[in-house]
Amino acid sequence: MIRPAELIQRKRNGEELAPDELAELVLAYARDEVPDYQLAAFLMAVYFRGLTDVETFALTEAMVRSGETLALGALLGRRVVDKHSTGGVGDKTTLAVGPIVAACGIPFGKMSGRGLGHTGGTLDKLESIPGFRVELTSEQFVDQVRDVGMAIVGQTADLVPADKRLYALRDVTATVDSVPLIAASIMSKKIAAGADAIVLDVKVGDGAFMKTVDEARVLGEAMLALGRRAGRDVVCVLSDMEQPLGCAVGNALEVREALATLRGDGPPDLTELVLDASAHLLALSDLGVDRAEAQRLAAGAIADGTASAVYERWVRAQGGDPDEEAMPRAPLIREVFAPRSGFVAHLAALPVGLAALHLGAGRRAKDDPVDHAVGIVCRRKCGDPVERGEALAEIHARDDAHAREAADAVLAAYTITGEQPEPRPIVLETLD
């Protein structure tokens, strides 16, 4: 018989709990046998005392066991790959990586989430495509990965239900930013969804949850350890989020930019990160290629048009219209002009993300509606030369009042100096 108060006390005192004790606590909570107030106390004890590697894996494993699991590789007879990002401003990488990997013949199956706050969600971006269905049954998900080569869907209610309940509790008890809890939450979903190989993109900087490389490395190494214990091949990329990724911030705008990247016309930083993630996934697949060959294959899928063809086939398979002209457009575009000549020394990601949020591109609360048409396009980024009066960015808005407010915020996010700054790489570090 589990005794939650005793486990709370022991964790509060810094003791290590046995794996079966942790597992039973989590599973009992998922069965409504432990009240919210006791789990909230336990989460706060974990926040201050942390979890060992063994405890973190026990927590992860219990969350996986709380619901259904998919053995995609076994069902398809192939190694299936997946990618996860910790979220940032303008991060539409997955929308380009999936079609590239599938174009190279590797099954790509991903369950994604919605955005909250300044970080956009992959599902919100996809729903800017008219008719696109993000809700598929597990059977439909597997069949589409088999037939089309890829699928990106919302998490089913039966997949890791304990994580869904724990995350909601963490959100209202100020215990979200605990590395063991973040790592267990992310990896439980990845493991339950059934991919054999996973690339984790941990964002670092102003627009990310992890502000420093050291913080991101700790999270990355925790997730790598969980993946290895679960028998998955995992690579973790630490990537820059000091400025928005690419140029577009906002749902339909970002889908158009991802499609441009698949056609070979994407922004350099986004293209580099997309090719890097794609190459890692291909090297982890059953193709039997090294990183150099994988990079060549990924670039080739863009150059010969097969990646954009897979994008169209994938969108149609999920009920969407792949014609980018079918996506919504904001009725008003306002330009933001440079107040002086020089070089863009800094473009702060967070203010740009918040400006897009206030335009309606994101949600402050989980039930808020999202305006798929609005957003921001950053025409100039770090290192770019600018002339006084030249357009730095575009605001795509519903009305002039929101456009003016966003324009002021975006202008304040730019720092223009007389000297060109040193270039900052998009990939800061790779853990494998």
Phi and psi in degrees as a GROMACS rama.xvg file:
@    title "Ramachandran Plot"
@    xaxis  label "Phi"
@    yaxis  label "Psi"
@TYPE xy
-72.967  143.723  ILE-2
-125.507  89.221  ARG-3
-54.5091  -42.3692  PRO-4
-60.6124  -37.8642  ALA-5
-66.5244  -41.3315  GLU-6
-67.0252  -38.8805  LEU-7
-60.6573  -46.3312  ILE-8
-62.3127  -44.5778  GLN-9
-65.9495  -41.5295  ARG-10
-68.9193  -37.7089  LYS-11
-58.2866  -35.0258  ARG-12
-85.6293  2.85433  ASN-13
88.1247  12.8097  GLY-14
-78.9891  156.163  GLU-15
-91.7882  130.872  GLU-16
-91.0651  149.047  LEU-17
-70.6233  147.948  ALA-18
-54.6323  -40.3492  PRO-19
-69.4259  -29.6663  ASP-20
-67.0732  -46.5584  GLU-21
-62.1464  -44.4146  LEU-22
-61.227  -44.9705  ALA-23
-66.891  -35.9571  GLU-24
-61.3622  -48.1764  LEU-25
-66.2051  -45.0007  VAL-26
-67.8448  -35.9413  LEU-27
-66.1921  -38.0767  ALA-28
-63.4544  -41.4873  TYR-29
-64.2803  -25.822  ALA-30
-91.4975  8.47111  ARG-31
65.8994  28.0687  ASP-32
-97.5588  -7.88799  GLU-33
-126.104  129.42  VAL-34
-74.8365  159.705  PRO-35
-56.0578  -40.5579  ASP-36
-64.7495  -31.2226  TYR-37
-76.0321  -40.7986  GLN-38
-66.0216  -34.3172  LEU-39
-62.4983  -42.0494  ALA-40
-64.5785  -39.0808  ALA-41
-65.008  -43.7184  PHE-42
-61.6695  -39.1008  LEU-43
-66.8848  -36.8712  MET-44
-62.6695  -41.2107  ALA-45
-65.3037  -40.5208  VAL-46
-56.3593  -42.6604  TYR-47
-87.5373  -32.1735  PHE-48
-100.805  -18.8452  ARG-49
76.7055  179.868  GLY-50
-130.812  146.026  LEU-51
-73.4511  169.864  THR-52
-59.0192  -40.4549  ASP-53
-65.7821  -42.6279  VAL-54
-65.134  -41.8512  GLU-55
-62.1775  -40.7106  THR-56
-67.7553  -39.0115  PHE-57
-61.7534  -40.7219  ALA-58
-62.8449  -46.0185  LEU-59
-60.9432  -47.6427  THR-60
-62.5829  -39.6708  GLU-61
-65.3094  -39.9796  ALA-62
-65.3175  -38.347  MET-63
-61.9743  -43.7984  VAL-64
-69.319  -14.9537  ARG-65
-71.9137  -13.2042  SER-66
-146.555  -163.201  GLY-67
-76.5092  158.588  GLU-68
-129.423  155.883  THR-69
-116.54  129.403  LEU-70
-102.323  73.523  ALA-71
-57.3958  -45.0407  LEU-72
-60.0439  -44.587  GLY-73
-65.9309  -39.3496  ALA-74
-67.7462  -33.5747  LEU-75
-98.4322  -13.4618  LEU-76
69.2621  23.4906  GLY-77
-141.801  159.53  ARG-78
-76.2148  126.191  ARG-79
-105.347  140.53  VAL-80
-115.609  158.479  VAL-81
-148.723  159.875  ASP-82
-137.239  143.479  LYS-83
-135.134  138.755  HIS-84
-117.167  143.686  SER-85
-78.1352  -2.06787  THR-86
97.7843  139.27  GLY-87
-163.896  -168.259  GLY-88
-94.828  118.744  VAL-89
77.6171  20.3963  GLY-90
-86.9202  95.4727  ASP-91
-112.61  22.8872  LYS-92
-55.107  -44.9771  THR-93
-57.3501  -35.8263  THR-94
-64.6925  -22.9351  LEU-95
-100.044  -34.6324  ALA-96
-63.9187  -45.3545  VAL-97
-54.4861  -54.8192  GLY-98
-61.7086  -35.2714  PRO-99
-64.2517  -48.5319  ILE-100
-63.237  -44.7655  VAL-101
-64.0558  -35.4463  ALA-102
-64.3227  -24.7496  ALA-103
-88.589  5.71548  CYS-104
91.566  12.8487  GLY-105
-107.913  126.9  ILE-106
-64.5971  132.352  PRO-107
-123.637  113.344  PHE-108
-125.555  124.085  GLY-109
-139.75  134.267  LYS-110
-105.285  124.744  MET-111
-116.947  174.475  SER-112
-122.177  -179.706  GLY-113
-99.1367  161.836  ARG-114
-81.7818  153.955  GLY-115
-145.289  129.9  LEU-116
76.5778  -142.265  GLY-117
-82.8798  -5.51514  HIS-118
-97.8424  126.492  THR-119
-78.6233  149.337  GLY-120
-101.631  143.533  GLY-121
-59.7751  -39.6951  THR-122
-63.887  -38.4867  LEU-123
-63.3593  -40.5747  ASP-124
-63.0544  -46.1576  LYS-125
-64.1867  -33.2489  LEU-126
-74.24  -4.34317  GLU-127
-77.7986  -10.8379  SER-128
-85.0417  118.916  ILE-129
-55.123  128.107  PRO-130
85.1406  -8.17277  GLY-131
-66.1211  130.052  PHE-132
-103.704  119.131  ARG-133
-94.8456  -11.3396  VAL-134
-100.35  108.92  GLU-135
-123.764  151.096  LEU-136
-71.2419  165.437  THR-137
-58.2021  -39.389  SER-138
-66.046  -43.1955  GLU-139
-64.25  -38.7917  GLN-140
-59.7624  -50.011  PHE-141
-63.4823  -45.2094  VAL-142
-61.2588  -39.2341  ASP-143
-70.2305  -40.383  GLN-144
-59.9786  -38.7795  VAL-145
-67.4215  -44.5902  ARG-146
-85.5105  -37.9975  ASP-147
-101.26  -26.4487  VAL-148
104.701  -14.5767  GLY-149
-162.255  157.588  MET-150
-156.456  141.171  ALA-151
-127.96  118.204  ILE-152
-135.438  170.71  VAL-153
-77.5587  154.251  GLY-154
-66.7607  131.809  GLN-155
-73.0863  156.038  THR-156
-64.5589  -23.9013  ALA-157
-88.9722  -5.28055  ASP-158
-93.2857  117.764  LEU-159
49.3873  55.2236  VAL-160
-62.585  -29.0166  PRO-161
-63.3969  -37.3426  ALA-162
-65.1509  -41.0743  ASP-163
-59.301  -43.3782  LYS-164
-70.1355  -41.5258  ARG-165
-65.8925  -39.5385  LEU-166
-64.9661  -41.9574  TYR-167
-60.4053  -37.4802  ALA-168
-71.5405  -40.7312  LEU-169
-61.6538  -36.6322  ARG-170
-63.1695  -30.4599  ASP-171
-105.491  6.39618  VAL-172
-124.189  15.5173  THR-173
57.1165  39.2074  ALA-174
-123.238  20.9631  THR-175
-67.221  -46.5597  VAL-176
-86.8943  59.5084  ASP-177
-114.207  122.778  SER-178
-56.4861  -48.9663  VAL-179
-60.3452  -37.5066  PRO-180
-71.3037  -39.0398  LEU-181
-63.1165  -48.6148  ILE-182
-61.1683  -44.5444  ALA-183
-65.0326  -39.4867  ALA-184
-62.8471  -49.8836  SER-185
-64.4431  -49.9104  ILE-186
-73.8049  -28.0071  MET-187
-62.1159  -40.1163  SER-188
-69.5325  -40.2352  LYS-189
-64.8954  -42.8118  LYS-190
-67.7277  -44.2498  ILE-191
-65.996  -32.434  ALA-192
-72.4171  -15.8981  ALA-193
96.0605  6.02914  GLY-194
-70.7917  147.524  ALA-195
-87.4387  -29.5999  ASP-196
-134.756  137.773  ALA-197
-135.162  133.924  ILE-198
-105.665  126.162  VAL-199
-105.973  125.807  LEU-200
-107.941  102.825  ASP-201
-96.7656  114.775  VAL-202
-78.4906  146.041  LYS-203
-132.689  127.362  VAL-204
131.087  -162.174  GLY-205
-56.7569  -40.1166  ASP-206
-95.4771  11.6773  GLY-207
-115.756  165.031  ALA-208
-70.7899  -35.5935  PHE-209
-93.5264  115.71  MET-210
-86.087  -22.7068  LYS-211
-126.866  158.835  THR-212
-61.5563  -38.7404  VAL-213
-61.4654  -44.6557  ASP-214
-62.2603  -44.1298  GLU-215
-65.3011  -36.9823  ALA-216
-64.0571  -40.4796  ARG-217
-61.0617  -45.8334  VAL-218
-65.0011  -44.1669  LEU-219
-60.521  -44.0805  GLY-220
-67.4051  -33.794  GLU-221
-65.0969  -42.0963  ALA-222
-70.7605  -37.1891  MET-223
-59.1507  -44.4441  LEU-224
-62.9055  -41.436  ALA-225
-64.6316  -41.4055  LEU-226
-63.0459  -43.4073  GLY-227
-63.4468  -43.3946  ARG-228
-60.9271  -30.6412  ARG-229
-88.8198  3.94756  ALA-230
80.1595  21.3115  GLY-231
-102.644  150.233  ARG-232
-90.2794  124.038  ASP-233
-132.789  137.691  VAL-234
-124.699  137.749  VAL-235
-117.537  124.146  CYS-236
-106.717  128.285  VAL-237
-95.1526  118.562  LEU-238
-123.974  154.196  SER-239
-73.4944  131.71  ASP-240
-132.57  34.4883  MET-241
-70.9144  -32.2713  GLU-242
-127.538  163.758  GLN-243
-57.7214  148.827  PRO-244
-83.0283  127.854  LEU-245
71.5749  -154.637  GLY-246
-111.262  -33.0506  CYS-247
-89.8594  136.712  ALA-248
-131.863  112.699  VAL-249
135.51  147.694  GLY-250
-61.5611  -64.7981  ASN-251
-63.8734  -36.8128  ALA-252
-60.8276  -39.6468  LEU-253
-72.211  -36.1438  GLU-254
-63.2061  -42.9168  VAL-255
-60.9064  -39.3316  ARG-256
-69.7179  -36.7233  GLU-257
-63.3492  -40.7945  ALA-258
-65.987  -39.7504  LEU-259
-61.0035  -38.2015  ALA-260
-63.9115  -39.8355  THR-261
-66.0078  -22.3681  LEU-262
-93.4091  1.29564  ARG-263
90.3448  10.4655  GLY-264
-116.374  22.2991  ASP-265
-81.5644  164.598  GLY-266
-60.4287  148.269  PRO-267
-58.1402  -42.6473  PRO-268
-67.6902  -42.2333  ASP-269
-64.4059  -44.8798  LEU-270
-59.611  -43.0882  THR-271
-62.7997  -44.5542  GLU-272
-68.1827  -39.8554  LEU-273
-60.7275  -47.056  VAL-274
-66.0286  -37.1194  LEU-275
-63.9474  -48.9959  ASP-276
-64.5561  -41.9777  ALA-277
-61.5599  -42.8776  SER-278
-64.0305  -40.653  ALA-279
-60.6041  -44.2738  HIS-280
-65.5464  -41.9183  LEU-281
-65.0498  -37.3717  LEU-282
-69.3809  -26.3307  ALA-283
-86.8845  -6.90018  LEU-284
-81.7404  -170.978  SER-285
-93.6598  17.0835  ASP-286
-71.4337  -24.5874  LEU-287
73.0503  37.1491  GLY-288
-115.426  155.034  VAL-289
-88.2907  179.606  ASP-290
-61.7068  -39.8192  ARG-291
-64.4171  -45.6368  ALA-292
-67.0889  -37.6337  GLU-293
-62.4511  -40.6691  ALA-294
-62.7896  -40.0273  GLN-295
-65.4913  -41.8627  ARG-296
-63.9343  -42.0938  LEU-297
-63.5171  -46.1112  ALA-298
-62.9198  -36.8663  ALA-299
-65.3578  -35.381  GLY-300
-65.764  -30.1623  ALA-301
-74.6866  -47.0527  ILE-302
-64.2492  -37.3499  ALA-303
-92.3379  1.81847  ASP-304
86.1655  -1.92357  GLY-305
-70.1027  -31.6578  THR-306
-65.6838  -45.39  ALA-307
-68.4449  -30.2266  SER-308
-67.4394  -39.6838  ALA-309
-64.6108  -40.0692  VAL-310
-54.9107  -48.2496  TYR-311
-63.5651  -42.9221  GLU-312
-64.2376  -40.4403  ARG-313
-64.9998  -47.2549  TRP-314
-62.2165  -43.7768  VAL-315
-62.7957  -39.2557  ARG-316
-61.1774  -29.7639  ALA-317
-100.472  20.6002  GLN-318
87.0602  4.38682  GLY-319
-93.6937  164.306  GLY-320
-99.32  112.102  ASP-321
-74.7855  -5.47043  PRO-322
-70.5407  117.361  ASP-323
-64.2663  -22.2851  GLU-324
-70.1757  -16.3581  GLU-325
-78.9455  -16.5974  ALA-326
-74.7164  152.267  MET-327
-67.8777  151.592  PRO-328
-127.015  143.094  ARG-329
-70.9745  145.451  ALA-330
-74.0555  -15.9368  PRO-331
-131.044  131.909  LEU-332
-122.671  122.144  ILE-333
-117.804  132.144  ARG-334
-89.2659  149.961  GLU-335
-110.561  122.687  VAL-336
-104.211  147.665  PHE-337
-70.9982  129.832  ALA-338
-79.0139  -13.6437  PRO-339
-154.404  165.956  ARG-340
-88.3995  155.734  SER-341
151.345  -142.801  GLY-342
-127.396  147.054  PHE-343
-73.713  108.88  VAL-344
-86.7206  -28.2137  ALA-345
-157.574  142.202  HIS-346
-132.748  101.163  LEU-347
-70.9044  124.326  ALA-348
-67.4835  -43.4929  ALA-349
-60.7144  -48.0645  LEU-350
-60.8042  -34.721  PRO-351
-66.5939  -43.2865  VAL-352
-62.1396  -41.3275  GLY-353
-68.5949  -35.1685  LEU-354
-64.1119  -41.4637  ALA-355
-65.0002  -38.5687  ALA-356
-59.5485  -46.2154  LEU-357
-68.9618  -24.6836  HIS-358
-70.8277  -21.5613  LEU-359
115.115  4.678  GLY-360
-76.0367  -16.4877  ALA-361
-130.891  -170.638  GLY-362
-131.333  139.782  ARG-363
-83.069  -37.9652  ARG-364
-117.949  157.181  ALA-365
-63.7557  -22.4227  LYS-366
-98.6091  4.57885  ASP-367
-65.4387  143.358  ASP-368
-73.3999  157.048  PRO-369
-117.745  133.896  VAL-370
-92.7789  108.464  ASP-371
-73.3014  -16.1935  HIS-372
-85.5987  -30.0141  ALA-373
-84.3028  165.063  VAL-374
156.975  -161.155  GLY-375
-137.218  140.559  ILE-376
-118.984  117.604  VAL-377
-88.6943  104.085  CYS-378
-74.8096  -29.2049  ARG-379
-121.255  138.171  ARG-380
-130.121  -179.053  LYS-381
-53.1248  130.258  CYS-382
94.2603  -16.316  GLY-383
-75.2639  139.064  ASP-384
-76.3102  146.61  PRO-385
-137.736  149.917  VAL-386
-107.046  147.364  GLU-387
-54.8048  130.356  ARG-388
88.5565  -5.43743  GLY-389
-78.7413  148.663  GLU-390
-72.8719  123.433  ALA-391
-88.1483  -35.7484  LEU-392
-156.615  166.316  ALA-393
-120.367  137.675  GLU-394
-105.42  121.242  ILE-395
-103.217  110.586  HIS-396
-135.319  168.768  ALA-397
-85.4587  -31.3724  ARG-398
-150.661  167.531  ASP-399
-68.6705  -34.3331  ASP-400
-63.0934  -47.2914  ALA-401
-66.3856  -36.1752  HIS-402
-64.4159  -42.8713  ALA-403
-64.111  -43.6772  ARG-404
-61.4701  -45.0018  GLU-405
-67.1233  -38.5083  ALA-406
-61.6622  -41.696  ALA-407
-62.7268  -42.5532  ASP-408
-66.8683  -41.3353  ALA-409
-68.5184  -41.1838  VAL-410
-60.0916  -40.2424  LEU-411
-67.0098  -21.1059  ALA-412
-76.7922  -17.7675  ALA-413
-89.4107  137.652  TYR-414
-119.819  120.059  THR-415
-113.459  126.577  ILE-416
-127.741  175.137  THR-417
-83.1188  -13.7702  GLY-418
-114.125  139.993  GLU-419
-73.4033  127.861  GLN-420
-74.0234  160.351  PRO-421
-66.7126  138.088  GLU-422
-65.449  142.318  PRO-423
-108.323  126.113  ARG-424
-66.8309  151.912  PRO-425
-77.8164  -38.0327  ILE-426
-96.3806  113.207  VAL-427
-88.0299  -32.9587  LEU-428
-166.712  151.209  GLU-429
-125.416  127.289  THR-430
-111.033  126.249  LEU-431
